Structure formats: structure tokens, C-alpha cells
Amino acid sequence: MLIRFSVVLVLASGLAVSPAFAEGLKYVCGDKTELTATFHSDPGSADLVFHGSNERLTLPQVLSADGGRYAAASTEFWIKGNEATLTRGESRTTCKH
């Protein structure tokens, strides 16, 4: 019974979204792109709002061996710790929050 309870606790804690992620994290990228990323757990997705433009993207979460990866068409936002890689077509830049 104790083992089953522990597994449920681990799974439940993995589904929760921290308040910082729910409010959005601001990123500044090497190519001067600035954006705010808001992460959602159900379903897994990231809303990207690009500063200085009206552009908004919602990217679904996709399989990743390391970090959180969100992608659709030719756009990918891959977070690992305090850094992220933003890929748009052939352009790739590193972002930090």
C-alpha cells in the first residue's frame, strides 16, 4: 500500500504547473528576440508572445529526452533549465530567462 501511495504522489506532483510557469517566463534571446512563454500541463503546451509585435504562437508539447520541448511546423521552443533554444525555420537562437 505504501508503494502505491508513493507512486501516486510522484505522478500527481508531476502534473502540477508551478505559479511562475502559469504566469509566464520572460526570455531574451541572442538575436535580440524577446518573448514571454506560458506553459500549460493539460494538455501540455506553451504559449509564446513575442514582444514588440502582435505575434502569438501556441506550440504543443512533444517528446523530449531532456528538457521541455514544444514544436509545430517549423517552430520549436526547447527549454532546459534557465535556457531555451528557439528555432524558426532555418534560424536558431539561444534564449535565457
Residue pairs with C-beta under 8 A, 6 or more apart in sequence:
15 41
15 42
16 41
17 39
17 40
17 41
21 38
21 39
22 38
22 39
22 40
23 38
24 36
24 37
24 38
24 47
24 49
25 36
25 37
25 38
25 39
25 97
26 34
26 35
26 36
26 97
27 34
27 35
27 36
27 37
27 84
27 86
27 95
27 96
27 97
28 34
28 95
28 96
28 97
29 35
29 86
29 93
29 94
29 95
29 96
30 93
30 94
30 95
31 91
31 93
33 50
33 86
33 93
33 95
34 50
34 51
34 52
35 48
35 49
35 50
35 51
35 86
35 95
36 48
36 49
36 51
37 46
37 47
37 48
37 49
37 77
37 79
37 84
38 46
38 47
38 49
39 45
39 46
39 68
40 46
40 47
43 60
43 61
44 60
44 61
44 70
45 58
45 59
45 60
45 61
45 70
46 58
46 59
46 61
46 68
46 70
46 77
47 56
47 57
47 58
48 56
48 57
48 58
48 59
48 77
49 55
49 56
50 56
57 72
57 75
59 70
59 71
59 72
59 75
59 76
59 77
60 70
60 71
60 72
61 68
61 69
61 70
62 69
62 70
62 71
63 69
64 78
66 80
67 78
67 79
67 80
67 81
68 78
68 79
68 80
69 76
69 77
69 78
69 79
70 76
70 77
70 78
71 77
71 78
74 87
74 88
74 89
75 86
75 87
75 88
75 89
76 85
76 86
76 87
77 84
77 85
77 86
77 87
78 84
78 85
78 87
82 96
82 97
83 94
83 95
83 96
84 94
84 95
84 96
84 97
85 92
85 93
85 94
85 95
86 92
86 93
86 94
86 95
